[in-house]
């Protein structure tokens, strides 16, 4: 079965880069297109949020600029890999309280028939506390999901 449109969520990590590579290879083989997605988690508590530093104009602006830069770098990796393989590609950024929801909604809105994403392989307490965006995507969509470890 060949796919027509792959969604590749990325956070810029090494595991995400491996998922991008696999998605591009698959898209090239199927003559499919790719949409790269970067989701910035909205309202995630930080060490600063309790002390009001997070809300300061200076720190808030620095945080936003850092987040934008990381998103650009992560999505540039998708564009570069796709261009090198002659695969059609576009990229999107989303702000969401729950990244898994943004991934599922974007896949449906864009008409994707496959989501290729990394799993960070957390287990034990960290998996319980942090949750798994990949697990939540798997549980909440009927679109095929290819999980890369």
LODO-608052 format. One record per residue: chain; residue in one letter; x, y, z of N, C-alpha, C in turn. Coordinates in nm, 2 decimals. Layout:
BAKOL  ch  aa     nc1     nc2     nc3    cac1    cac2    cac3     cc1     cc2     cc3
BAKOL   A   a       X       Y       Z       X       Y       Z       X       Y       Z
...
***
This chain:
BAKOL  ch  aa     nc1     nc2     nc3    cac1    cac2    cac3     cc1     cc2     cc3
BAKOL   A   x    0.08   -0.12    0.00    0.00    0.00    0.00    0.09    0.12    0.00
BAKOL   A   x    0.06    0.21   -0.09    0.14    0.34   -0.09    0.05    0.45   -0.04
BAKOL   A   x    0.12    0.54    0.02    0.05    0.66    0.09    0.07    0.78    0.00
BAKOL   A   x   -0.02    0.88    0.01   -0.02    1.00   -0.07    0.03    1.12    0.01
BAKOL   A   x    0.00    1.12    0.14    0.04    1.24    0.22    0.07    1.20    0.36
BAKOL   A   x    0.20    1.23    0.39    0.25    1.19    0.52    0.27    1.32    0.61
BAKOL   A   x    0.22    1.30    0.74    0.25    1.41    0.84    0.36    1.36    0.92
BAKOL   A   x    0.46    1.45    0.94    0.58    1.42    1.02    0.59    1.53    1.13
BAKOL   A   x    0.54    1.50    1.25    0.56    1.59    1.36    0.71    1.58    1.41
BAKOL   A   x    0.77    1.69    1.44    0.91    1.69    1.48    0.92    1.79    1.60
BAKOL   A   x    1.02    1.75    1.69    1.06    1.84    1.79    1.20    1.87    1.78
BAKOL   A   x    1.27    1.83    1.67    1.41    1.86    1.65    1.50    1.76    1.71
BAKOL   A   x    1.45    1.66    1.78    1.54    1.57    1.85    1.60    1.47    1.75
BAKOL   A   x    1.70    1.40    1.80    1.76    1.30    1.71    1.66    1.19    1.67
BAKOL   A   x    1.57    1.15    1.76    1.47    1.05    1.72    1.38    1.11    1.61
BAKOL   A   x    1.34    1.23    1.63    1.26    1.30    1.52    1.33    1.30    1.39
BAKOL   A   x    1.46    1.33    1.39    1.53    1.33    1.27    1.53    1.20    1.20
BAKOL   A   x    1.54    1.09    1.28    1.53    0.96    1.22    1.40    0.93    1.16
BAKOL   A   x    1.29    0.98    1.22    1.16    0.97    1.17    1.14    1.04    1.04
BAKOL   A   x    1.20    1.16    1.04    1.20    1.24    0.91    1.26    1.17    0.80
BAKOL   A   x    1.38    1.11    0.83    1.45    1.04    0.72    1.37    0.92    0.67
BAKOL   A   x    1.31    0.85    0.76    1.22    0.73    0.72    1.10    0.78    0.64
BAKOL   A   x    1.04    0.89    0.68    0.92    0.95    0.62    0.96    0.99    0.47
BAKOL   A   x    1.07    1.06    0.46    1.11    1.10    0.33    1.14    0.99    0.24
BAKOL   A   x    1.20    0.88    0.29    1.23    0.77    0.20    1.10    0.70    0.16
BAKOL   A   x    1.01    0.69    0.25    0.88    0.63    0.22    0.80    0.72    0.12
BAKOL   A   x    0.80    0.85    0.14    0.73    0.94    0.05    0.79    0.94   -0.09
BAKOL   A   x    0.92    0.93   -0.10    0.99    0.92   -0.23    0.95    0.79   -0.30
BAKOL   A   x    0.95    0.68   -0.23    0.91    0.55   -0.29    0.76    0.55   -0.33
BAKOL   A   x    0.68    0.62   -0.26    0.53    0.62   -0.29    0.49    0.74   -0.38
BAKOL   A   x    0.59    0.83   -0.41    0.56    0.96   -0.48    0.46    1.04   -0.40
BAKOL   A   x    0.47    1.04   -0.27    0.38    1.11   -0.18    0.44    1.25   -0.14
BAKOL   A   x    0.36    1.32   -0.08    0.41    1.45   -0.02    0.42    1.45    0.13
BAKOL   A   x    0.49    1.54    0.18    0.51    1.55    0.33    0.47    1.68    0.38
BAKOL   A   x    0.41    1.68    0.50    0.38    1.80    0.58    0.46    1.78    0.71
BAKOL   A   x    0.56    1.87    0.73    0.63    1.87    0.86    0.55    1.96    0.96
BAKOL   A   x    0.55    1.91    1.08    0.47    1.98    1.19    0.55    2.00    1.31
BAKOL   A   x    0.56    2.12    1.36    0.62    2.15    1.49    0.51    2.21    1.58
BAKOL   A   x    0.49    2.15    1.70    0.39    2.19    1.79    0.46    2.24    1.92
BAKOL   A   x    0.43    2.37    1.95    0.49    2.43    2.07    0.38    2.41    2.17
BAKOL   A   x    0.41    2.34    2.28    0.32    2.32    2.39    0.29    2.45    2.46
BAKOL   A   x    0.16    2.48    2.46    0.11    2.61    2.53    0.08    2.58    2.67
BAKOL   A   x    0.12    2.66    2.76    0.08    2.65    2.90    0.16    2.54    2.98
BAKOL   A   x    0.27    2.50    2.93    0.35    2.40    3.00    0.42    2.46    3.11
BAKOL   A   x    0.40    2.41    3.23    0.47    2.47    3.35    0.62    2.46    3.33
BAKOL   A   x    0.69    2.57    3.38    0.83    2.58    3.37    0.88    2.61    3.51
BAKOL   A   x    1.01    2.61    3.53    1.06    2.64    3.66    1.04    2.79    3.69
BAKOL   A   x    1.01    2.87    3.59    0.99    3.01    3.60    0.84    3.05    3.63
BAKOL   A   x    0.75    2.96    3.59    0.61    3.00    3.60    0.56    3.03    3.74
BAKOL   A   x    0.61    2.96    3.84    0.57    2.98    3.97    0.62    3.11    4.03
BAKOL   A   x    0.73    3.16    3.98    0.79    3.28    4.04    0.76    3.41    3.96
BAKOL   A   x    0.67    3.41    3.87    0.63    3.52    3.79    0.74    3.57    3.69
BAKOL   A   x    0.86    3.51    3.69    0.96    3.54    3.59    0.92    3.51    3.45
BAKOL   A   x    0.85    3.40    3.43    0.80    3.36    3.30    0.71    3.47    3.24
BAKOL   A   x    0.64    3.54    3.32    0.54    3.64    3.27    0.61    3.77    3.24
BAKOL   A   x    0.74    3.79    3.28    0.80    3.91    3.26    0.82    3.94    3.11
BAKOL   A   x    0.81    4.06    3.07    0.82    4.10    2.93    0.95    4.05    2.87
BAKOL   A   x    1.06    4.07    2.95    1.20    4.03    2.89    1.21    3.88    2.88
BAKOL   A   x    1.18    3.81    2.98    1.20    3.66    2.97    1.10    3.60    2.88
BAKOL   A   x    0.97    3.65    2.88    0.87    3.60    2.79    0.91    3.62    2.65
BAKOL   A   x    0.97    3.73    2.61    1.01    3.76    2.48    1.13    3.67    2.44
BAKOL   A   x    1.22    3.65    2.53    1.34    3.56    2.50    1.29    3.42    2.48
BAKOL   A   x    1.19    3.37    2.56    1.14    3.24    2.55    1.07    3.22    2.41
BAKOL   A   x    0.99    3.32    2.37    0.92    3.31    2.25    1.02    3.31    2.13
BAKOL   A   x    1.12    3.39    2.14    1.22    3.39    2.03    1.30    3.26    2.02
BAKOL   A   x    1.33    3.20    2.14    1.40    3.07    2.14    1.31    2.96    2.08
BAKOL   A   x    1.18    2.96    2.12    1.09    2.87    2.07    1.07    2.88    1.91
BAKOL   A   x    1.07    3.00    1.86    1.05    3.02    1.72    1.18    2.97    1.65
BAKOL   A   x    1.29    3.00    1.71    1.42    2.95    1.64    1.43    2.80    1.64
BAKOL   A   x    1.39    2.74    1.75    1.39    2.59    1.75    1.29    2.53    1.65
BAKOL   A   x    1.17    2.59    1.64    1.08    2.55    1.54    1.13    2.56    1.40
BAKOL   A   x    1.19    2.68    1.37    1.25    2.70    1.24    1.36    2.59    1.20
BAKOL   A   x    1.44    2.56    1.30    1.55    2.47    1.28    1.49    2.33    1.26
BAKOL   A   x    1.39    2.29    1.34    1.33    2.16    1.33    1.26    2.14    1.20
BAKOL   A   x    1.19    2.24    1.15    1.12    2.23    1.03    1.21    2.24    0.91
BAKOL   A   x    1.32    2.31    0.92    1.42    2.32    0.82    1.48    2.18    0.79
BAKOL   A   x    1.50    2.10    0.89    1.55    1.97    0.87    1.45    1.88    0.78
BAKOL   A   x    1.32    1.90    0.80    1.22    1.83    0.72    1.23    1.88    0.57
BAKOL   A   x    1.24    2.01    0.56    1.25    2.07    0.42    1.37    2.03    0.35
BAKOL   A   x    1.48    2.03    0.42    1.61    1.99    0.36    1.61    1.84    0.31
BAKOL   A   x    1.57    1.76    0.40    1.56    1.61    0.36    1.47    1.59    0.25
BAKOL   A   x    1.35    1.65    0.25    1.26    1.64    0.14    1.31    1.69    0.01
BAKOL   A   x    1.37    1.81    0.01    1.43    1.86   -0.11    1.54    1.77   -0.17
BAKOL   A   x    1.62    1.72   -0.08    1.73    1.63   -0.13    1.68    1.50   -0.20
BAKOL   A   x    1.56    1.46   -0.16    1.50    1.34   -0.22    1.39    1.38   -0.32
BAKOL   A   x    1.38    1.50   -0.35    1.28    1.55   -0.45    1.14    1.51   -0.41
BAKOL   A   x    1.11    1.53   -0.28    0.97    1.51   -0.23    0.91    1.64   -0.20
BAKOL   A   x    0.78    1.66   -0.24    0.71    1.78   -0.22    0.69    1.79   -0.07
BAKOL   A   x    0.70    1.91   -0.02    0.70    1.93    0.13    0.65    2.07    0.16
BAKOL   A   x    0.57    2.08    0.27    0.54    2.20    0.33    0.55    2.18    0.48
BAKOL   A   x    0.56    2.30    0.55    0.58    2.29    0.70    0.47    2.38    0.77
BAKOL   A   x    0.44    2.34    0.89    0.34    2.41    0.97    0.39    2.42    1.11
BAKOL   A   x    0.35    2.53    1.18    0.38    2.54    1.32    0.24    2.56    1.39
BAKOL   A   x    0.23    2.50    1.50    0.10    2.51    1.58    0.14    2.53    1.73
BAKOL   A   x    0.05    2.60    1.79    0.06    2.63    1.94   -0.06    2.55    2.00
BAKOL   A   x   -0.04    2.46    2.09   -0.14    2.38    2.15   -0.11    2.34    2.29
BAKOL   A   x   -0.22    2.34    2.37   -0.20    2.29    2.51   -0.17    2.14    2.51
BAKOL   A   x   -0.22    2.07    2.42   -0.20    1.92    2.41   -0.14    1.89    2.27
BAKOL   A   x   -0.01    1.87    2.26    0.05    1.85    2.12   -0.01    1.74    2.05
BAKOL   A   x   -0.05    1.63    2.11   -0.11    1.52    2.04   -0.24    1.56    1.97
BAKOL   A   x   -0.32    1.65    2.03   -0.44    1.69    1.97   -0.41    1.77    1.84
BAKOL   A   x   -0.31    1.86    1.85   -0.27    1.93    1.73   -0.22    1.84    1.62
BAKOL   A   x   -0.15    1.74    1.65   -0.10    1.64    1.55   -0.22    1.57    1.49
BAKOL   A   x   -0.31    1.52    1.56   -0.43    1.45    1.51   -0.51    1.55    1.42
BAKOL   A   x   -0.54    1.67    1.48   -0.62    1.77    1.40   -0.55    1.81    1.27
BAKOL   A   x   -0.42    1.83    1.27   -0.35    1.87    1.15   -0.35    1.75    1.05
BAKOL   A   x   -0.34    1.63    1.10   -0.34    1.52    1.00   -0.47    1.51    0.93
BAKOL   A   x   -0.58    1.53    1.01   -0.72    1.52    0.95   -0.74    1.64    0.86
BAKOL   A   x   -0.70    1.76    0.90   -0.73    1.88    0.83   -0.65    1.88    0.69
BAKOL   A   x   -0.53    1.82    0.69   -0.45    1.82    0.57   -0.48    1.70    0.48
BAKOL   A   x   -0.56    1.61    0.53   -0.59    1.49    0.45   -0.48    1.39    0.45
BAKOL   A   x   -0.40    1.38    0.55   -0.29    1.29    0.56   -0.34    1.15    0.58
BAKOL   A   x   -0.27    1.05    0.51   -0.31    0.91    0.53   -0.21    0.83    0.61
BAKOL   A   x   -0.10    0.90    0.66    0.00    0.84    0.74    0.06    0.94    0.83
BAKOL   A   x    0.08    0.91    0.96    0.16    1.00    1.05    0.28    0.92    1.08
BAKOL   A   x    0.40    0.98    1.06    0.53    0.92    1.09    0.59    1.00    1.20
BAKOL   A   x    0.60    0.94    1.32    0.65    1.01    1.43    0.74    0.93    1.52
BAKOL   A   x    0.82    0.99    1.60    0.92    0.93    1.69    0.85    0.90    1.82
BAKOL   A   x    0.90    0.80    1.88    0.87    0.77    2.02    0.99    0.79    2.10
BAKOL   A   x    0.98    0.86    2.21    1.10    0.89    2.29    1.14    0.77    2.38
BAKOL   A   x    1.06    0.67    2.38    1.09    0.55    2.46    1.10    0.56    2.61
BAKOL   A   x    1.02    0.66    2.66    1.02    0.67    2.81    0.95    0.55    2.87
BAKOL   A   x    0.99    0.52    2.99    0.92    0.41    3.06    0.92    0.44    3.21
BAKOL   A   x    0.84    0.37    3.28    0.84    0.38    3.42    0.77    0.52    3.46
BAKOL   A   x    0.83    0.58    3.57    0.77    0.70    3.62    0.77    0.82    3.52
BAKOL   A   x    0.87    0.83    3.44    0.88    0.94    3.35    0.76    0.93    3.24
BAKOL   A   x    0.73    0.81    3.20    0.62    0.79    3.11    0.49    0.82    3.17
BAKOL   A   x    0.47    0.79    3.30    0.35    0.81    3.37    0.33    0.96    3.39
BAKOL   A   x    0.44    1.03    3.43    0.43    1.17    3.46    0.42    1.26    3.34
BAKOL   A   x    0.51    1.23    3.24    0.51    1.31    3.12    0.41    1.27    3.01
BAKOL   A   x    0.37    1.14    3.02    0.27    1.10    2.92    0.35    1.08    2.79
BAKOL   A   x    0.28    1.02    2.69    0.34    0.99    2.57    0.25    1.05    2.46
BAKOL   A   x    0.31    1.15    2.39    0.23    1.21    2.28    0.20    1.11    2.17
BAKOL   A   x    0.30    1.02    2.15    0.28    0.91    2.05    0.17    0.82    2.09
BAKOL   A   x    0.17    0.78    2.21    0.06    0.69    2.26   -0.08    0.76    2.24
BAKOL   A   x   -0.08    0.88    2.28   -0.21    0.96    2.27   -0.25    0.97    2.12
BAKOL   A   x   -0.16    1.00    2.03   -0.19    1.00    1.89   -0.25    0.87    1.84
BAKOL   A   x   -0.18    0.76    1.88   -0.23    0.62    1.84   -0.37    0.60    1.89
BAKOL   A   x   -0.40    0.64    2.01   -0.53    0.62    2.07   -0.64    0.70    2.02
BAKOL   A   x   -0.61    0.81    1.95   -0.71    0.91    1.92   -0.72    0.94    1.77
BAKOL   A   x   -0.66    0.85    1.69   -0.68    0.87    1.54   -0.70    0.74    1.47
BAKOL   A   x   -0.77    0.74    1.36   -0.78    0.62    1.28   -0.69    0.62    1.16
BAKOL   A   x   -0.61    0.73    1.15   -0.51    0.74    1.05   -0.40    0.65    1.09
BAKOL   A   x   -0.34    0.58    0.99   -0.22    0.50    1.02   -0.11    0.58    1.08
BAKOL   A   x   -0.04    0.52    1.18    0.07    0.58    1.24    0.19    0.49    1.24
BAKOL   A   x    0.30    0.54    1.19    0.43    0.46    1.19    0.51    0.52    1.30
BAKOL   A   x    0.55    0.44    1.40    0.62    0.49    1.51    0.77    0.45    1.50
BAKOL   A   x    0.86    0.55    1.50    1.00    0.52    1.49    1.07    0.53    1.62
BAKOL   A   x    1.15    0.43    1.66    1.22    0.43    1.79    1.37    0.45    1.76
***
